[in-house]
Structure formats: C-alpha cells, structure tokens
C-alpha cells in the first residue's frame, strides 16, 4: 500500500490508527465481491484500534449481519450497490466520531481534494466546513463565482437546489454543489445578523486559484509590496521564496501579507513562510496524542527586518492563523482586519487502497506563546472591517489601515 502522510490544515473537512484504515481498505475491496456472490467475508482479525481490539469492544458481526439480511431479504436486489454500501458504512463509522475535520474521501473526492490544493477545481469556488451539523462557508475563493455572487464567511448553507442540508455529511453537500462548468446551482443561505434567508443562484466554472500574487503600491511615506497568498498549496512556498529573493536586491519600504479568505493548506508551508521573516524562535506547537512537537523558524530569514503587516479576516483559517499567530506573538508584524476563523486542529491524510483516503485529526496546535485559537481565532492588533458596501464601492479600509501601519503613519 502507498501511504501518503502529509499534514494539512483545510477548513472543509475519532482517531483511527493506520492499521484500522488499512483494514477498512481491505474490507472495502473484499466484502462487496463476496456479498454479491451470496457468501460472507469476515473482517480479518489483528487490527489495532485506538483504544484496543475492536472485536473485544464492540460486536462488528452486527454490521455483516445487516449486510447478509439486505442481500437475502431486500425487495430489490438489483438496487444493492455493493460499492456504495461499503462506502456508506465507512462514512458512517467516521461520522460517528463527530469531528467535522476527520473524513473519509472516496476516490473521486480524494482527487477533488488534491486538485483543490493544486489550485484547480470545478464548481463555485468556496471552502466549506461543518460546525454543529451546520454547513458553513469558510471563505469564497478570490475571483470565484462564489465571491462574485456575494457569499461571505460564516454564511450557513441551508439547502442546495432546494434540498435540505440538515443531516447530510459535508462531502455529500460538497458533491451537490460541485458540477460541470456552465451549469447552475441554487444555494439557500442564512447569514449571521439577518432574519430572512437568501437564495443565490451561481453558475459553476473552471477555477484556477493562483497560489500567490504580488504587486507594489505607492503610498504617502514610501512604497509597499503587497503579497497575497490565497492558499498554502503545493507551489506556495517556492513561489513566495522566489518573490522575496527578488525583493532582497531592491526591497520596498514595507511589506503587507494578505491572508484574507485564505482557508489554509500544508503545515510545513505555514512554518516555512513564517521562517522567511523570523530570525529564530518557535512558529507553532503541535500537540498530538503522545507528544508535543515544536516547529521552530529555520533561522535563515529572507526579509528579517522589513516593516510588516498581515491582513486577516473571518475567512482566514488554520495555516493562515498559524502564520498570523506566530508573527503576532514575536512582535514581528502588525495584524490588521477581523477575527479569524478559529481552526486549531491538525489533520493528516492517509492514502487507502483504490484511490480513497482518510483525513484524520491527529493534533491540536498553539501559537508560540501557547495561545489556543480553536473557535476563538486570532484577534488582530488593529480591528477593522471591510463591509459589503465597501467591497461594492471598491473600497478597502483594511488595506488602507495596513498601509498606514507599515509606513508608521499615525502609530
């Protein structure tokens, strides 16, 4: 088996050991074929569960008993899709833990997940999360149909094409929202602070999200580089490193890192990015089941002393929060904007046979000063909103405030 193990922080999506994940993969391949032939293939013994042997803690025979009953008595045997039944059983096992960030991903979902991290996807372009069984928008992606339609962080999706999302898994809702370019999807939205629900119809598109963007702005007091980081994906760190190395020869007077609507990505990307501005010290503490791992700055910063501000908002989550928290705790940057999303857990992706995978919450993280940000988020040093009216009028008071901060105007 190929087992890809890479820590990720994505707001979209019971801790099982790798052995159990592998065992489930074997069962998914063996049991359906046996069931279709009218026989029964038991789960092999010897797998190690989180707290012991599952065969001693629960009677798994009930699962296969139900399988045999359906095969023997269900009115329409032709409707019994073995693959769908096994995937449903696995989803139910994972959902029973109640952690919105731990998820089983079927091959199609796993591929979409990978495509999203590479910056390519097809749909409306919004990152979603599950909170208390509610489907919540973490952030619309920059330049996406979701952003154009006015979707906002913290919007709750009540229905997709008039089908209630209550009781549905996050993966199910995502699969209903995604679709081919040119087709439409209708979302029923409940927005915080508003009593009436909104119905928004969005045309799906092919979406390519640039990992990074850079521009220079001229303001009273000097030139300011604006580095927008849209996600912490496969190419983010190399792209940022190339940009910053170019700035070493002719740096602007100050730099703004824009992490608004950045829903996260790879842990190592957040550590590497923070290291580019810190001479040393801790970036993040990751507390697992048995040990705490402290990730320190590399000690090889590219721009260790340039005046720095970081822009965040309600759509800044996980890896974005690690960067903001580290630079804030070290006094290295002024954090400007609104309270961040508040995702303080770490997920690891385990590849399973047949192209599926498991995303498992394996740890919680703290800022260098030991702050726990789960649900609370990072509080900016300068709290300022950018309202819908501001956006429609193409005003950006958050950016203006960040420009003043890095150039020392009024501070």
C-alpha positions in Angstrom: 0.0 0.0 0.0 1.2 3.5 -0.7 0.7 5.6 2.4 1.0 9.3 1.8 1.4 11.1 5.1 1.3 14.9 4.8 -0.2 17.2 7.4 -2.8 19.6 6.1 -4.9 22.3 7.5 -8.1 22.7 5.5 -11.3 24.1 6.9 -13.5 21.9 4.8 -13.4 18.7 6.2 -12.2 9.6 16.2 -8.9 8.9 15.6 -8.2 5.6 13.9 -4.8 4.1 13.6 -3.2 3.5 10.2 -3.7 -0.2 10.8 -7.5 0.3 11.1 -7.5 2.5 8.0 -5.7 -0.2 6.1 -8.1 -2.9 7.4 -11.1 -0.9 6.2 -9.5 -0.6 2.8 -9.1 -4.4 2.6 -12.7 -4.9 3.7 -14.0 -2.4 1.1 -12.3 -4.5 -1.6 -13.2 -7.9 -0.4 -16.6 -7.8 1.3 -18.7 -6.5 -1.7 -17.5 -9.2 -4.1 -18.2 -11.9 -1.5 -21.6 -10.4 -0.8 -22.6 -10.3 -4.4 -21.8 -14.0 -4.6 -24.1 -14.7 -1.6 -21.2 -15.5 0.7 -19.7 -13.7 3.7 -16.2 -12.5 4.1 -15.4 -11.6 7.7 -13.1 -8.8 8.7 -9.6 -10.2 9.3 -8.5 -10.1 12.9 -5.4 -8.5 14.3 -6.0 -4.8 13.6 -5.2 -2.4 16.4 -7.9 0.1 17.3 -7.4 3.4 19.0 -8.2 2.1 22.5 -7.8 -1.7 22.0 -9.1 -4.5 19.9 -12.4 -3.6 18.2 -13.6 -7.2 18.3 -13.5 -7.0 22.1 -15.0 -3.5 22.4 -17.9 -3.9 20.0 -19.6 -6.7 18.1 -18.8 -6.0 14.5 -20.8 -9.0 13.5 -23.9 -6.8 13.5 -22.5 -4.9 10.5 -22.1 -8.0 8.4 -25.3 -9.4 9.8 -27.1 -6.4 8.3 -25.3 -6.9 5.1 -26.5 -10.5 4.8 -30.0 -9.6 5.7 -30.2 -7.0 3.0 -28.7 -9.4 0.5 -31.3 -12.0 1.5 -34.5 -10.0 2.0 -34.3 -6.5 0.4 -37.2 -6.3 -2.1 -35.0 -5.1 -5.0 -31.6 -7.0 -5.0 -30.5 -5.2 -8.1 -30.6 -1.9 -6.2 -28.0 -3.1 -3.7 -24.8 -1.4 -4.9 -22.0 -3.1 -3.0 -19.5 -0.3 -3.5 -22.0 2.4 -2.4 -23.0 0.3 0.6 -19.4 -0.2 1.8 -18.5 3.5 1.3 -21.7 4.4 3.2 -20.6 2.1 6.1 -17.2 3.6 6.2 -18.7 7.2 6.2 -21.0 6.2 9.0 -18.1 4.9 11.0 -16.2 8.1 10.6 -19.2 10.4 11.1 -19.9 8.6 14.4 -16.9 10.4 16.0 -18.5 13.8 15.4 -15.3 15.6 14.2 -16.1 17.7 11.2 -12.4 17.7 10.1 -12.0 13.9 10.2 -13.4 12.5 7.0 -13.2 9.5 4.6 -12.8 10.6 1.0 -13.8 8.2 -1.8 -11.6 8.2 -4.9 -13.5 11.0 -6.6 -13.5 13.2 -3.5 -9.8 12.4 -2.9 -8.9 13.6 -6.4 -11.0 16.7 -6.0 -9.2 17.4 -2.7 -5.8 17.1 -4.4 -6.9 19.2 -7.3 -8.1 21.9 -4.9 -4.6 22.0 -3.2 -3.0 22.4 -6.6 -5.3 25.4 -7.3 -7.5 23.7 -9.9 -11.2 22.8 -9.4 -14.6 22.9 -11.0 -17.6 24.4 -9.2 -18.4 27.7 -7.4 -15.1 28.2 -5.6 -15.9 28.2 -1.9 -14.3 26.4 1.1 -16.8 24.8 3.5 -16.7 23.5 7.0 -19.2 21.5 9.2 -20.0 23.1 12.6 -22.5 21.5 14.9 -24.0 19.8 11.9 -24.3 23.1 10.0 -22.6 23.6 6.7 -20.7 26.9 7.0 -18.8 28.8 4.3 -15.2 29.4 5.5 -14.3 31.6 2.6 -15.1 32.3 -1.0 -12.0 31.9 -3.2 -10.7 35.1 -4.7 -12.2 35.8 -8.1 -14.5 32.8 -7.9 -18.2 32.6 -8.8 -18.9 32.3 -5.0 -17.2 35.7 -4.4 -19.0 37.3 -7.3 -22.3 36.1 -6.0 -21.6 37.7 -2.7 -21.2 34.7 -0.5 -19.4 35.6 2.8 -17.5 33.8 5.6 -19.9 32.3 8.2 -22.8 32.0 5.8 -24.8 28.9 6.5 -25.9 26.7 3.6 -29.5 25.6 4.5 -30.3 23.9 1.1 -28.7 23.0 -2.2 -31.2 23.2 -5.1 -34.0 23.2 -2.6 -32.7 20.0 -0.9 -32.2 20.5 2.8 -28.6 20.0 4.0 -29.7 19.0 7.6 -28.2 15.6 8.5 -26.1 15.4 5.3 -22.3 14.9 5.5 -20.1 17.7 4.4 -18.8 15.5 1.5 -22.4 15.0 0.3 -23.1 18.7 0.3 -19.9 19.5 -1.5 -20.7 16.9 -4.1 -24.1 18.5 -4.8 -22.5 22.0 -5.1 -19.8 20.9 -7.5 -20.6 20.3 -11.1 -19.6 20.9 -14.7 -18.7 24.3 -16.0 -21.7 26.3 -17.2 -24.3 24.5 -15.0 -26.0 26.3 -12.2 -26.6 25.6 -8.5 -29.0 27.3 -6.2 -28.0 27.8 -2.5 -30.3 28.8 0.3 -28.2 30.9 2.7 -28.7 32.0 6.3 -26.4 35.0 7.1 -25.4 36.0 10.6 -27.3 39.0 11.8 -30.1 38.7 9.2 -33.5 37.1 9.8 -34.5 36.4 6.2 -32.8 33.6 4.2 -31.2 34.4 0.9 -31.4 32.3 -2.3 -28.4 32.6 -4.5 -28.0 31.0 -8.0 -24.4 30.5 -9.1 -23.0 29.4 -12.4 -20.2 26.9 -12.0 -16.9 27.5 -13.7 -13.5 26.0 -14.1 -11.5 27.7 -11.4 -7.8 28.2 -11.2 -6.7 29.8 -7.9 -3.3 31.5 -8.1 -1.3 30.5 -5.0 0.4 33.9 -4.7 0.1 37.3 -6.2 2.4 40.3 -5.8 2.2 44.0 -6.6 3.8 47.2 -5.4 1.7 50.1 -4.1 2.9 53.7 -3.7 1.6 55.5 -0.7 2.5 58.5 1.3 5.7 57.6 3.1 7.1 55.1 0.6 6.5 52.0 -1.5 4.8 48.9 -0.1 4.8 45.4 -1.5 1.6 43.5 -1.2 1.9 39.8 -1.2 -1.4 38.0 -1.5 -1.4 34.3 -0.5 -4.6 32.6 -1.4 -3.8 29.1 0.0 -0.9 27.1 1.3 -0.7 24.6 -1.5 1.9 22.7 -3.4 3.6 25.6 -5.0 3.1 28.4 -2.4 6.4 28.3 -0.6 8.6 28.1 -3.8 6.6 31.0 -5.3 6.9 33.2 -2.2 10.6 32.4 -1.9 11.2 33.4 -5.5 9.3 36.7 -4.9 11.2 37.5 -1.7 14.6 36.7 -3.1 13.8 39.1 -5.9 13.0 41.8 -3.3 16.3 41.3 -1.4 18.1 43.3 -4.1 15.6 46.1 -4.3 13.2 45.9 -1.3 10.2 48.1 -0.9 9.9 50.3 2.2 7.5 47.8 3.7 5.5 44.7 3.0 1.9 43.6 3.5 1.0 39.9 3.5 -2.7 39.5 2.6 -4.1 36.3 4.1 -7.8 37.3 3.8 -10.0 34.4 2.6 -7.0 32.0 2.8 -8.6 28.8 4.2 -5.3 27.1 4.9 -3.2 24.2 3.5 0.0 22.5 4.4 1.5 22.9 7.9 5.1 22.9 6.6 4.1 25.8 4.3 2.9 27.9 7.2 6.2 27.1 9.1 8.3 27.9 6.0 6.6 31.2 5.3 6.9 32.4 8.9 10.6 31.5 8.8 11.1 33.9 6.0 10.5 36.8 8.4 11.7 35.5 11.7 15.4 35.3 12.8 14.5 32.4 15.1 12.2 31.1 17.8 9.0 29.0 17.8 6.5 29.1 15.0 3.9 26.7 16.3 3.4 24.0 19.0 1.6 20.8 17.7 0.2 18.7 20.5 -0.5 15.1 19.5 -1.9 12.2 21.5 1.5 11.3 22.9 3.9 14.2 22.4 4.2 17.8 21.5 6.3 18.8 18.6 7.6 22.4 18.5 8.3 23.7 15.0 10.9 26.4 15.0 11.9 29.0 12.5 14.7 27.9 10.2 17.0 30.7 11.2 17.5 31.7 7.6 15.1 34.6 7.0 14.9 36.3 3.7 13.5 39.7 5.0 14.1 39.7 8.8 13.6 43.4 9.4 11.3 44.8 6.7 8.2 46.6 8.3 5.5 44.0 8.1 1.7 43.8 8.3 -0.6 40.8 7.9 -4.2 41.2 6.7 -6.7 38.7 8.0 -10.5 38.3 8.2 -13.2 35.7 9.1 -12.1 33.6 6.1 -8.5 33.2 7.3 -8.2 29.8 8.7 -5.7 27.2 10.0 -2.4 27.6 8.2 -3.2 31.3 7.8 -3.8 31.6 11.5 -0.5 29.8 12.3 1.4 32.5 10.4 -0.6 35.4 11.8 -0.3 34.0 15.4 3.5 33.4 15.1 4.3 36.8 13.6 2.0 38.4 16.2 3.5 36.6 19.2 7.0 37.5 18.1 6.0 41.2 17.6 7.2 40.8 14.0 4.1 42.1 12.3 1.0 44.2 12.9 -2.1 42.1 12.3 -4.9 44.0 10.7 -8.5 43.1 9.9 -11.1 41.0 11.6 -11.2 38.0 14.0 -10.0 34.9 12.1 -12.0 31.6 11.6 -10.6 29.7 14.6 -9.4 26.3 13.4 -6.8 25.0 15.9 -6.5 21.3 14.8 -4.2 19.4 12.6 -5.2 16.8 10.0 -3.1 14.1 8.3 -4.1 12.4 5.1 -3.7 8.6 4.9 -3.9 7.1 1.4 -6.0 3.9 1.2 -6.3 1.2 -1.5 -8.3 2.0 -4.6 -7.6 5.8 -4.6 -9.6 6.7 -1.5 -8.1 8.4 1.6 -8.7 9.3 5.2 -8.2 12.7 6.6 -7.8 12.3 10.4 -7.4 14.9 13.1 -4.2 14.0 14.8 -3.3 17.0 16.9 -4.1 20.5 18.2 -1.9 23.4 17.8 -0.9 26.5 19.8 0.8 29.8 19.0 4.4 30.3 20.2 3.0 31.9 23.4 0.8 29.0 24.0 -2.5 30.5 22.8 -5.3 28.1 21.8 -7.2 29.6 18.9 -9.8 26.9 18.3 -13.2 28.6 17.8 -11.8 31.9 19.1 -9.4 32.7 16.2 -6.7 35.3 16.1 -7.6 38.8 17.3 -6.0 41.5 15.1 -3.9 44.2 16.6 -6.0 46.6 14.6 -9.6 45.5 14.3 -11.3 46.9 11.2 -14.0 45.6 8.9 -14.5 45.7 5.2 -18.2 45.7 4.7 -20.2 44.5 1.7 -20.8 48.2 0.9 -17.1 48.8 0.9 -16.5 45.9 -1.4 -19.2 47.0 -3.8 -17.7 50.5 -3.9 -14.3 49.0 -4.3 -13.1 50.5 -1.0 -10.7 48.6 1.1 -10.3 50.2 4.6 -8.4 47.1 5.8 -5.7 47.6 3.2 -5.6 51.3 3.9 -5.1 50.7 7.6 -2.3 48.2 6.9 -0.6 50.7 4.6 -0.7 53.2 7.4 0.6 50.7 9.9 3.7 49.5 7.9 4.6 53.1 7.0 4.3 54.3 10.6 1.6 56.8 9.8 -0.4 57.6 12.9 1.4 55.0 15.1 
